Amino acid sequence: MPRIDRRRLRTGLRLGLPDDPVSRRGYATALKVQFGGSAVVLIGLVFVPNIRPEDRWPLVAAVAALVTSIATLMATVGRRDPRLAWCIVTVLEAMTILVGTLVVPSIYVSGVLAYTLVVAATTAIGGLGVGLLVALIASAAAALGSTAASGDPGEIALTTALAVIAYPTIALSIDGFTLNRNRAATQLARLHDTFRAVSAAPSFSATLDSLTDAVQDAFGSDSAVVLLRDRDHLELVAPASAPLDRWTPDRISRLTSAALQYSDSSPGERAMSRSETVVVRDIATDPRFTSAGSAWRDRLVRIGLSSMVVVPLRQSGTPVGLLHVCFQRTGALEDDELALLEAYADQATIVILQAQAFAQLEAADALKSEFLATVSHELRTPLTATKGFVDTVLLQWDRLDDAQRRRLLQRASGNADELARLIDQLLDYSRLDAGTVAVFLVEVELASLIDKLVARMAPVLDGHRVRVDAEPGILVDTDPDAFAHVLGNLLTNAANFSPDGSPISVMTATGAGCAVVSVQDRGIGIAADEHERIFERFYRVRDDSGAGRGTGIGLAIAARFVELLGGTIRVESAPGDGSTFSFTLPLGGRGGSGVGVEAATALPPEVPGRNELAEEGRGTESVAVRDP
């Protein structure tokens, strides 16, 4: 007999019968088997020889009545409620056997064997609780039948004792044998439902909720939580609804969203670092985590959890997240259940990554649509203004003096320059996104390069006081054209997001083998949670109204060019306090020979402005206006 699972025994002792489509089909099938079996017994009683006539015909009458009753129930009650019909037929079978053993004492042993079949079939269909109940009834019926049985009293007593012991044992054994099959069927059904849900509407949150709900239903857990790796952190993405009032999503988040240390101090870190399933059968006393993991242990104990299983979610053998399954009881899961849970986690990882990819695709598509709408607006604005100024000059030529015509045409020219800048930005982004950009490092003097670039951007920076504080003599290895893209985008960003007349500062510093260039403004500032995202393509900083500003690609272009130049870029900012963007460049000495350092398929080195800026950068004369 298999080892008794106390949790399964407690659950199985509940006498309620399942009432779902799968179970109803099982009851209907059982009715057909019972009808067929009873019919076979009836035929055997009629035609099998060596049965005394005085015994044969009472038995035939009893079994015939049973067969008729089963057929009637199948045709009536069974069509509406096969569960009820099955229960009635099971009772009738037990009563028929009992009547047979009392009326024909010589078939007592056959009756005991018939009770065995009834107990086994009842347990397989109705579960452990119903099986044990029928086993108890069969034991009582066997004891009652033994009082009328004919034969050796000692043998009859031994048969009765063995039957009383065998019936509950058979119920436990049948339940144990069918448990794994039922659980595997449940797992496969839930996985099928999850895959179907993802295929129909692959919502990331809905998929995760379905997965965690499936774990709770299949393994009887009190909570199931999915955490996914986000850089060096594990972030809670799916708290399933749990019956524990104190096991709230907020509390789960505080307990499980922690920095990823890749150590063994907690079950989650151990599972991630070793890529293995961690079973904590008693949270309060597990010697592996009683000291180092005291923080999470004490909190979990306080909210009523006693054991847990942590399964890594692996992609190509590398953990990308964790599945936490928690229980209010100690002991967690048995070995066979752990194997099923691990198999489930492997399949669930595929579903999660598929849903995550779909969510990212949807987000990218939404950003692209927003970007196209934004770019259309940004392009139309200077185009409309340019046409308006030109049309005014043409229509009002005779009424305007030379100064007025010049002023309007200058404003039209400025808007045309802005339109050209936006188009160049789109072309730059297109080349970077296609991987067709190469950088060619040359050694240049940083301060001179900055001064000349700031001077050439005077029309864009009109209305702002630009202060350049660049230490002379700093030599860097850079591509002047790529450098112009970086600093140009940062200066344009500072001008667009700063009030007219506010200062913009460009500063340099050296340290740790690199030069640092910083652009500081007094603009609207950037919230801390947007510092990383502002360098993503299409992302736009939100203003007070919640609307995005800018095209969302200028800073992404700057970040990509900095990466190609071998540096890093970052921002320091707070809402209302302005922003300081800083990027690094390698100090001179690596690229002075002018040898190209390709980042992708090389473009021709004759990029407009590249040689001009390179030659300007070699000088030391500064033409930028410096504020005192």
C-alpha positions as CSV (number, residue, x, y, z in Angstrom):
1,M,0.0,0.0,0.0
2,P,1.4,3.5,-0.9
3,R,2.4,5.8,1.9
4,I,-0.5,7.8,3.2
5,D,-0.4,11.5,2.6
6,R,-2.2,13.1,5.6
7,R,-3.1,16.2,3.6
8,R,-4.6,14.1,0.8
9,L,-6.4,12.0,3.4
10,R,-7.9,15.0,5.0
11,T,-9.0,16.4,1.7
12,G,-10.2,13.0,0.4
13,L,-12.4,12.4,3.5
14,R,-14.7,15.2,2.4
15,L,-17.7,13.4,1.0
16,G,-18.6,16.0,-1.6
17,L,-18.5,14.6,-5.1
18,P,-17.0,16.7,-7.9
19,D,-19.5,18.1,-10.4
20,D,-17.6,19.3,-13.4
21,P,-17.8,18.2,-17.1
22,V,-15.0,15.7,-16.8
23,S,-16.5,14.2,-13.6
24,R,-20.0,14.0,-15.2
25,R,-18.5,12.1,-18.1
26,G,-16.9,9.7,-15.6
27,Y,-20.2,9.1,-13.8
28,A,-21.9,8.4,-17.1
29,T,-19.2,5.9,-18.1
30,A,-19.4,4.2,-14.7
31,L,-23.1,3.8,-15.2
32,K,-22.5,2.0,-18.4
33,V,-19.8,-0.2,-16.9
34,Q,-22.2,-1.1,-14.0
35,F,-25.0,-1.9,-16.4
36,G,-22.7,-4.1,-18.5
37,G,-21.2,-5.8,-15.5
38,S,-24.6,-6.6,-14.0
39,A,-25.8,-7.9,-17.3
40,V,-22.8,-10.3,-17.6
41,V,-23.5,-11.5,-14.0
42,L,-27.1,-12.1,-14.9
43,I,-26.2,-14.1,-18.0
44,G,-23.7,-16.1,-16.0
45,L,-26.3,-16.9,-13.3
46,V,-28.7,-18.2,-16.0
47,F,-26.3,-20.3,-18.0
48,V,-23.5,-21.3,-15.6
49,P,-24.0,-25.0,-14.6
50,N,-23.6,-26.4,-11.1
51,I,-25.9,-23.9,-9.4
52,R,-28.8,-25.4,-7.5
53,P,-32.2,-24.3,-8.9
54,E,-33.3,-23.1,-5.5
55,D,-30.2,-20.8,-5.4
56,R,-30.2,-19.8,-9.1
57,W,-33.6,-18.3,-9.5
58,P,-33.6,-16.0,-6.4
59,L,-30.2,-14.6,-7.5
60,V,-31.4,-14.2,-11.1
61,A,-34.4,-12.3,-9.9
62,A,-32.3,-10.0,-7.7
63,V,-29.7,-9.3,-10.4
64,A,-32.4,-8.8,-13.1
65,A,-34.1,-6.2,-10.8
66,L,-30.7,-4.5,-10.5
67,V,-30.1,-4.5,-14.3
68,T,-33.6,-3.1,-14.9
69,S,-33.1,-0.4,-12.2
70,I,-29.8,0.7,-13.8
71,A,-31.3,0.9,-17.3
72,T,-34.2,2.9,-15.9
73,L,-31.9,5.3,-14.0
74,M,-29.7,5.8,-17.0
75,A,-32.6,6.7,-19.2
76,T,-34.2,9.1,-16.7
77,V,-32.1,10.5,-13.9
78,G,-28.8,9.8,-15.6
79,R,-29.6,12.2,-18.5
80,R,-30.0,15.1,-16.1
81,D,-27.7,14.3,-13.3
82,P,-25.4,11.3,-13.9
83,R,-23.8,11.9,-10.5
84,L,-27.1,11.2,-8.6
85,A,-27.8,8.2,-10.8
86,W,-24.4,6.7,-10.1
87,C,-24.9,7.2,-6.3
88,I,-28.3,5.4,-6.5
89,V,-26.9,2.5,-8.6
90,T,-24.0,2.1,-6.2
91,V,-26.4,1.8,-3.2
92,L,-28.5,-0.7,-5.2
93,E,-25.5,-2.8,-6.0
94,A,-24.5,-3.0,-2.3
95,M,-28.1,-3.9,-1.3
96,T,-28.3,-6.6,-4.0
97,I,-25.1,-8.2,-2.8
98,L,-26.3,-8.1,0.8
99,V,-29.7,-9.6,-0.1
100,G,-28.0,-12.3,-2.2
101,T,-25.7,-13.4,0.6
102,L,-28.7,-13.5,3.1
103,V,-31.0,-15.4,0.8
104,V,-28.4,-17.7,-0.6
105,P,-25.8,-18.3,2.2
106,S,-23.6,-20.5,0.1
107,I,-22.5,-17.5,-2.1
108,Y,-21.1,-15.6,0.9
109,V,-17.5,-15.7,-0.4
110,S,-18.6,-14.5,-3.8
111,G,-20.5,-11.6,-2.1
112,V,-17.4,-10.6,-0.2
113,L,-15.5,-10.5,-3.5
114,A,-18.3,-8.5,-5.1
115,Y,-18.1,-5.9,-2.3
116,T,-14.4,-5.6,-3.2
117,L,-15.2,-4.6,-6.7
118,V,-17.8,-2.1,-5.5
119,V,-15.3,-0.4,-3.1
120,A,-12.6,-0.2,-5.8
121,A,-15.0,1.2,-8.4
122,T,-16.5,3.7,-6.0
123,T,-13.1,5.0,-4.8
124,A,-11.9,5.4,-8.4
125,I,-15.0,7.4,-9.4
126,G,-16.0,9.2,-6.2
127,G,-12.7,9.7,-4.4
128,L,-11.2,8.6,-1.1
129,G,-13.9,9.9,1.2
130,V,-16.8,8.1,-0.7
131,G,-14.6,5.0,-1.1
132,L,-14.0,4.8,2.7
133,L,-17.7,5.3,3.4
134,V,-18.6,2.5,1.0
135,A,-15.8,0.3,2.5
136,L,-17.4,0.9,6.0
137,I,-20.8,-0.1,4.6
138,A,-19.4,-3.1,2.9
139,S,-17.6,-4.2,6.1
140,A,-20.9,-4.0,8.0
141,A,-22.7,-5.9,5.2
142,A,-20.1,-8.6,5.1
143,A,-20.4,-9.0,8.9
144,L,-24.1,-9.2,8.6
145,G,-24.0,-11.7,5.8
146,S,-21.5,-13.9,7.8
147,T,-24.3,-14.6,10.3
148,A,-26.3,-16.4,7.6
149,A,-23.3,-17.9,5.7
150,S,-23.0,-21.7,5.4
151,G,-19.8,-23.5,5.8
152,D,-16.9,-23.8,8.2
153,P,-17.4,-21.1,10.9
154,G,-13.7,-20.6,11.3
155,E,-13.2,-20.0,7.5
156,I,-16.2,-17.7,7.5
157,A,-14.8,-15.7,10.4
158,L,-11.4,-15.4,8.8
159,T,-13.0,-14.3,5.5
160,T,-15.0,-11.6,7.3
161,A,-12.0,-10.3,9.2
162,L,-9.9,-10.2,6.0
163,A,-12.7,-8.3,4.2
164,V,-13.0,-5.7,7.0
165,I,-9.3,-5.1,6.8
166,A,-9.1,-5.2,3.0
167,Y,-11.9,-2.8,2.1
168,P,-10.4,0.4,3.5
169,T,-7.0,-0.8,2.4
170,I,-8.3,-1.1,-1.2
171,A,-9.9,2.3,-1.0
172,L,-6.5,3.9,0.1
173,S,-4.6,2.0,-2.5
174,I,-7.0,2.8,-5.4
175,D,-6.9,6.5,-4.4
176,G,-3.1,6.5,-4.3
177,F,-2.9,4.8,-7.7
178,T,-5.3,7.2,-9.3
179,L,-4.0,10.4,-7.6
180,N,-1.0,10.9,-10.0
181,R,-3.2,10.2,-13.0
182,N,-5.8,12.7,-11.9
183,R,-3.3,15.3,-10.9
184,A,-1.4,15.0,-14.2
185,A,-4.7,15.3,-16.1
186,T,-5.5,18.4,-14.1
187,Q,-2.1,19.9,-14.8
188,L,-2.4,19.2,-18.6
189,A,-5.9,20.6,-18.7
190,R,-4.8,23.8,-17.0
191,L,-1.7,24.1,-19.2
192,H,-4.0,23.6,-22.2
193,D,-6.3,26.3,-21.0
194,T,-3.4,28.6,-20.4
195,F,-2.0,28.1,-23.8
196,R,-5.4,28.6,-25.4
197,A,-5.9,31.8,-23.4
198,V,-2.5,33.1,-24.5
199,S,-3.2,32.2,-28.1
200,A,-6.6,33.9,-28.0
201,A,-5.7,37.0,-26.0
202,P,-2.1,36.8,-24.8
203,S,-2.4,39.3,-22.0
204,F,0.7,39.3,-19.8
205,S,-1.2,39.8,-16.5
206,A,-4.0,37.4,-17.5
207,T,-1.5,34.7,-18.4
208,L,0.3,35.0,-15.1
209,D,-2.9,34.9,-13.1
210,S,-4.0,31.8,-15.0
211,L,-0.6,30.1,-14.2
212,T,-0.7,30.9,-10.5
213,D,-4.3,29.9,-10.2
214,A,-3.5,26.6,-11.9
215,V,-0.7,26.0,-9.3
216,Q,-3.1,26.7,-6.4
217,D,-5.8,24.4,-7.8
218,A,-3.6,21.5,-8.8
219,F,-1.3,21.5,-5.8
220,G,-3.6,22.7,-3.0
221,S,-1.3,25.7,-2.1
222,D,-2.4,28.7,-0.2
223,S,-0.5,31.1,-2.4
224,A,1.5,31.1,-5.7
225,V,3.7,33.9,-6.7
226,V,5.8,34.6,-9.8
227,L,8.8,36.8,-9.8
228,L,10.8,37.7,-12.9
229,R,14.3,39.0,-13.1
230,D,14.7,42.7,-13.9
231,R,18.4,43.5,-14.2
232,D,19.7,42.8,-10.7
233,H,16.3,42.6,-9.0
234,L,13.5,40.1,-8.7
235,E,10.2,41.8,-9.2
236,L,6.8,40.5,-8.3
237,V,4.6,40.2,-11.3
238,A,1.8,37.8,-10.3
239,P,0.4,37.5,-6.8
240,A,-2.5,35.0,-7.1
241,S,-5.6,35.6,-5.1
242,A,-5.1,33.7,-1.8
243,P,-7.5,32.8,1.0
244,L,-5.2,34.5,3.5
245,D,-6.5,37.9,4.5
246,R,-3.0,39.1,5.4
247,W,-1.3,37.7,2.3
248,T,-2.0,40.8,0.2
249,P,-0.2,41.9,-3.0
250,D,1.5,44.8,-1.2
251,R,2.8,42.5,1.5
252,I,4.0,39.9,-1.0
253,S,5.8,42.7,-2.8
254,R,7.6,43.9,0.3
255,L,8.6,40.3,1.2
256,T,9.8,39.1,-2.2
257,S,11.0,42.0,-4.3
258,A,14.6,42.2,-3.3
259,A,18.0,42.8,-4.8
260,L,19.4,39.7,-6.5
261,Q,22.6,38.8,-4.6
262,Y,23.2,35.3,-6.0
263,S,23.9,33.8,-2.6
264,D,22.3,31.1,-0.4
265,S,20.9,33.4,2.3
266,S,17.3,32.9,1.3
267,P,15.4,30.2,-0.7
268,G,14.9,32.6,-3.6
269,E,18.6,33.5,-3.9
270,R,19.6,29.9,-3.5
271,A,17.2,28.8,-6.3
272,M,18.5,31.6,-8.6
273,S,22.2,31.0,-7.8
274,R,22.1,27.2,-8.1
275,S,19.3,27.0,-10.6
276,E,17.6,24.3,-8.5
277,T,14.3,23.7,-6.8
278,V,14.4,24.7,-3.1
279,V,12.0,22.9,-0.7
280,V,11.5,24.4,2.7
281,R,9.3,21.9,4.6
282,D,9.2,24.0,7.8
283,I,10.0,27.7,7.4
284,A,10.5,28.2,11.1
285,T,13.1,25.5,11.7
286,D,14.9,24.9,8.4
287,P,18.6,24.9,9.4
288,R,19.7,26.3,6.0
289,F,17.9,29.6,6.5
290,T,17.3,30.1,10.2
291,S,20.0,32.7,10.6
292,A,20.8,34.4,7.2
293,G,17.2,34.3,6.1
294,S,15.6,35.4,9.3
295,A,14.0,38.5,7.8
296,W,11.8,36.7,5.3
297,R,11.3,33.7,7.6
298,D,9.9,35.8,10.5
299,R,7.5,37.7,8.2
300,L,6.2,34.6,6.5
301,V,5.6,32.9,9.8
302,R,3.8,35.9,11.1
303,I,1.3,35.8,8.2
304,G,0.6,32.1,8.8
305,L,2.8,30.3,6.2
306,S,4.7,27.2,7.3
307,S,6.3,25.7,4.2
308,M,7.2,26.7,0.7
309,V,8.7,25.5,-2.6
310,V,10.7,27.8,-4.9
311,V,11.1,26.6,-8.4
312,P,13.4,28.5,-10.9
313,L,11.9,29.5,-14.2
314,R,14.6,28.6,-16.7
315,Q,15.3,29.8,-20.2
316,S,18.0,27.7,-21.9
317,G,19.1,26.5,-18.5
318,T,19.4,30.1,-17.1
319,P,17.0,31.2,-14.4
320,V,14.9,34.2,-15.5
321,G,12.5,34.2,-12.5
322,L,11.0,32.2,-9.7
323,L,7.8,30.4,-8.9
324,H,7.1,30.6,-5.1
325,V,4.5,28.1,-3.9
326,C,3.5,28.6,-0.2
327,F,1.5,26.5,2.2
328,Q,0.0,27.0,5.6
329,R,0.9,23.5,6.6
330,T,4.4,22.1,7.1
331,G,5.7,19.5,4.8
332,A,5.2,21.3,1.5
333,L,4.9,18.8,-1.4
334,E,5.7,15.1,-1.9
335,D,8.5,14.0,-4.3
336,D,6.1,13.0,-7.0
337,E,4.3,16.4,-6.7
338,L,7.6,18.2,-6.9
339,A,8.4,16.5,-10.2
340,L,5.1,17.6,-11.6
341,L,5.6,21.1,-10.3
342,E,9.0,21.4,-11.9
343,A,7.6,20.1,-15.2
344,Y,4.8,22.6,-14.9
345,A,7.3,25.4,-14.3
346,D,9.3,24.5,-17.4
347,Q,6.2,24.8,-19.5
348,A,5.0,27.9,-17.7
349,T,8.3,29.6,-18.5
350,I,7.6,29.3,-22.2
351,V,4.1,30.7,-21.7
352,I,5.4,33.6,-19.6
353,L,8.1,34.6,-22.0
354,Q,5.7,34.3,-24.9
355,A,3.2,36.6,-23.1
356,Q,6.0,38.9,-22.1
357,A,7.3,39.2,-25.6
358,F,3.8,39.9,-26.9
359,A,3.3,42.6,-24.2
360,Q,6.6,44.2,-25.2
361,L,5.6,44.0,-28.9
362,E,2.3,45.7,-28.1
363,A,4.1,48.4,-26.1
364,A,6.6,48.9,-28.9
365,D,3.8,49.1,-31.5
366,A,2.0,51.7,-29.3
367,L,5.2,53.7,-28.9
368,K,5.8,53.5,-32.7
369,S,2.3,54.8,-33.4
370,E,2.7,57.6,-30.9
371,F,6.1,58.4,-32.4
372,L,4.7,58.7,-35.9
373,A,2.0,61.0,-34.7
374,T,4.5,63.1,-32.8
375,V,6.9,63.3,-35.7
376,S,4.1,64.2,-38.0
377,H,3.2,67.1,-35.7
378,E,6.8,68.1,-35.1
379,L,7.5,68.2,-38.9
380,R,4.2,70.0,-39.7
381,T,4.8,72.8,-37.2
382,P,8.0,74.3,-38.8
383,L,6.7,73.5,-42.3
384,T,3.5,75.4,-41.6
385,A,5.4,78.3,-40.1
386,T,7.8,78.5,-43.0
387,K,5.0,78.5,-45.5
388,G,3.1,81.2,-43.6
389,F,6.1,83.5,-43.5
390,V,6.9,83.0,-47.2
391,D,3.2,83.5,-48.1
392,T,3.1,86.7,-46.1
393,V,6.1,88.1,-47.9
394,L,4.7,87.1,-51.3
395,L,1.2,88.5,-50.6
396,Q,2.3,91.6,-48.8
397,W,5.4,92.4,-50.8
398,D,4.4,95.9,-51.8
399,R,3.3,96.8,-48.3
400,L,6.4,95.6,-46.5
401,D,9.6,97.4,-46.3
402,D,13.0,95.7,-46.7
403,A,13.5,95.3,-43.0
404,Q,10.1,93.6,-42.6
405,R,10.7,91.3,-45.5
406,R,14.1,90.4,-44.2
407,R,12.8,89.6,-40.7
408,L,10.0,87.4,-42.1
409,L,12.3,85.5,-44.4
410,Q,14.8,85.0,-41.6
411,R,12.1,83.5,-39.5
412,A,11.1,81.3,-42.4
413,S,14.8,80.3,-42.8
414,G,15.0,79.5,-39.1
415,N,11.9,77.2,-39.3
416,A,13.4,75.5,-42.4
417,D,16.6,74.9,-40.4
418,E,14.5,73.3,-37.6
419,L,12.7,71.1,-40.2
420,A,16.1,70.1,-41.7
421,R,17.3,69.2,-38.1
422,L,14.3,67.0,-37.5
423,I,14.8,65.2,-40.8
424,D,18.5,64.7,-40.1
425,Q,17.5,63.3,-36.7
426,L,15.1,60.8,-38.3
427,L,17.8,59.8,-40.8
428,D,20.4,59.4,-38.0
429,Y,17.9,57.2,-36.1
430,S,17.2,55.1,-39.2
431,R,20.9,54.5,-39.7
432,L,21.5,53.6,-36.1
433,D,18.5,51.3,-36.0
434,A,19.7,49.5,-39.2
435,G,23.2,49.1,-37.8
436,T,24.8,50.9,-40.7
437,V,26.8,53.5,-38.7
438,A,30.6,53.3,-38.1
439,V,32.8,55.7,-36.1
440,F,36.4,56.7,-37.1
441,L,38.4,57.8,-34.1
442,V,40.8,60.7,-34.3
443,E,42.6,62.6,-31.6
444,V,41.1,66.0,-31.1
445,E,41.3,68.9,-28.6
446,L,38.0,68.7,-26.7
447,A,37.6,72.4,-25.7
448,S,38.1,73.7,-29.2
449,L,35.7,71.1,-30.6
450,I,33.0,72.1,-28.1
451,D,33.5,75.8,-28.8
452,K,33.2,75.5,-32.5
453,L,30.1,73.2,-32.3
454,V,28.4,75.6,-29.9
455,A,29.1,78.5,-32.2
456,R,27.6,76.6,-35.2
457,M,24.5,75.8,-33.2
458,A,23.8,79.5,-32.3
459,P,20.5,79.6,-34.3
460,V,19.2,76.6,-32.4
461,L,20.3,78.0,-29.0
462,D,18.9,81.5,-29.7
463,G,17.3,82.9,-26.6
464,H,19.6,81.0,-24.2
465,R,22.8,82.1,-22.6
466,V,25.3,79.3,-23.3
467,R,28.3,79.1,-20.9
468,V,31.2,76.9,-21.9
469,D,33.6,75.9,-19.1
470,A,35.9,73.5,-21.0
471,E,39.5,72.9,-19.7
472,P,41.9,73.5,-22.6
473,G,44.4,70.9,-23.6
474,I,42.3,67.8,-23.0
475,L,42.8,65.4,-25.9
476,V,40.2,62.7,-26.6
477,D,39.9,59.9,-29.1
478,T,36.5,60.5,-30.8
479,D,34.7,60.7,-34.1
480,P,34.0,64.5,-34.5
481,D,30.8,63.8,-36.5
482,A,29.4,61.3,-33.9
483,F,30.5,63.8,-31.1
484,A,28.5,66.5,-32.9
485,H,25.4,64.2,-32.9
486,V,25.8,63.6,-29.1
487,L,26.4,67.2,-28.0
488,G,24.0,68.6,-30.6
489,N,21.2,66.5,-29.3
490,L,21.9,67.3,-25.7
491,L,22.1,71.0,-26.4
492,T,18.9,70.9,-28.5
493,N,17.2,69.0,-25.7
494,A,18.3,71.6,-23.1
495,A,17.1,74.4,-25.2
496,N,13.7,72.8,-25.9
497,F,13.0,72.0,-22.2
498,S,14.3,75.2,-20.7
499,P,12.5,78.6,-20.4
500,D,13.6,81.3,-22.8
501,G,16.6,83.3,-21.4
502,S,17.7,80.5,-19.0
503,P,21.3,79.6,-19.0
504,I,22.8,76.4,-20.5
505,S,26.2,75.2,-19.3
506,V,28.7,72.9,-21.1
507,M,31.5,71.7,-18.8
508,T,34.3,69.2,-19.0
509,A,36.4,67.2,-16.5
510,T,38.8,64.3,-16.5
511,G,39.3,61.2,-14.4
512,A,39.7,57.4,-14.5
513,G,41.2,57.5,-18.0
514,C,38.3,59.4,-19.6
515,A,37.0,62.8,-20.2
516,V,33.5,63.8,-19.0
517,V,31.4,66.3,-20.9
518,S,28.3,67.7,-19.1
519,V,25.4,69.8,-20.4
520,Q,23.4,71.5,-17.6
521,D,20.1,73.3,-18.0
522,R,17.5,75.0,-15.8
523,G,14.5,73.3,-17.3
524,I,11.5,71.3,-16.1
525,G,13.6,68.5,-14.7
526,I,13.0,64.7,-14.9
527,A,11.5,62.4,-12.3
528,A,13.7,59.7,-10.9
529,D,11.7,56.9,-12.3
530,E,12.2,58.3,-15.8
531,H,16.0,58.5,-15.6
532,E,16.6,55.2,-17.2
533,R,13.8,55.3,-19.7
534,I,14.6,58.7,-21.3
535,F,17.4,57.0,-23.3
536,E,14.9,54.5,-24.7
537,R,13.7,55.0,-28.3
538,F,10.3,56.8,-28.6
539,Y,10.2,57.5,-24.9
540,R,9.2,61.1,-24.1
541,V,9.4,62.9,-20.8
542,R,6.0,63.7,-19.4
543,D,5.0,67.2,-18.4
544,D,2.6,68.3,-15.7
545,S,-0.4,67.4,-17.8
546,G,0.9,63.9,-18.4
547,A,1.5,64.5,-22.1
548,G,4.9,63.6,-23.7
549,R,7.2,66.2,-25.1
550,G,9.8,66.0,-27.9
551,T,10.1,63.3,-30.6
552,G,11.5,60.7,-28.2
553,I,14.6,59.8,-30.3
554,G,17.1,62.6,-29.7
555,L,18.4,61.2,-26.5
556,A,18.2,57.6,-27.8
557,I,20.5,58.8,-30.7
558,A,22.9,60.4,-28.3
559,A,23.1,57.3,-26.1
560,R,23.7,55.1,-29.1
561,F,26.5,57.3,-30.4
562,V,28.1,57.5,-27.0
563,E,28.1,53.7,-26.9
564,L,29.8,53.5,-30.3
565,L,32.4,56.0,-29.1
566,G,33.2,53.7,-26.1
567,G,31.7,55.9,-23.4
568,T,28.6,56.0,-21.1
569,I,25.9,58.5,-20.6
570,R,23.7,59.4,-17.6
571,V,21.5,62.1,-16.2
572,E,21.1,63.8,-12.9
573,S,17.8,65.6,-12.5
574,A,14.8,66.3,-10.3
575,P,11.4,67.9,-11.2
576,G,11.8,71.6,-11.2
577,D,15.6,71.6,-10.7
578,G,16.8,71.2,-14.2
579,S,18.9,68.4,-15.6
580,T,22.6,67.6,-16.1
581,F,23.4,65.1,-18.9
582,S,27.0,63.7,-18.7
583,F,28.8,61.4,-21.1
584,T,32.3,60.1,-21.2
585,L,35.0,59.8,-23.9
586,P,38.3,58.0,-23.9
587,L,41.3,60.2,-23.4
588,G,43.6,60.7,-26.4
589,G,46.2,58.1,-27.4
590,R,44.1,55.3,-28.9
591,G,42.8,56.7,-32.1
592,G,45.3,59.3,-33.1
593,S,46.3,57.4,-36.2
594,G,42.9,58.0,-37.7
595,V,42.2,54.2,-38.0
596,G,38.5,53.6,-38.2
597,V,36.8,51.6,-35.4
598,E,33.8,50.1,-37.0
599,A,30.6,49.5,-35.0
600,A,28.7,48.0,-37.8
601,T,28.6,48.1,-41.6
602,A,30.8,51.1,-42.3
603,L,29.4,54.2,-44.0
604,P,31.7,56.2,-46.3
605,P,34.1,58.3,-44.2
606,E,33.1,61.4,-46.3
607,V,30.1,62.2,-44.0
608,P,29.3,65.9,-44.4
609,G,30.9,67.9,-41.7
610,R,33.2,65.1,-40.5
611,N,36.5,66.4,-41.9
612,E,35.5,70.0,-41.2
613,L,34.9,69.4,-37.6
614,A,38.0,67.2,-37.3
615,E,40.2,69.9,-38.7
616,E,38.5,72.5,-36.4
617,G,39.0,70.2,-33.4
618,R,42.7,70.1,-34.0
619,G,43.1,73.8,-33.4
620,T,43.1,75.6,-30.1
621,E,41.3,78.8,-31.0
622,S,37.9,79.2,-29.2
623,V,35.1,81.0,-31.0
624,A,32.3,80.2,-28.5
625,V,31.1,83.0,-26.3
626,R,31.9,82.4,-22.7
627,D,30.0,84.0,-19.9
628,P,32.2,85.3,-17.2
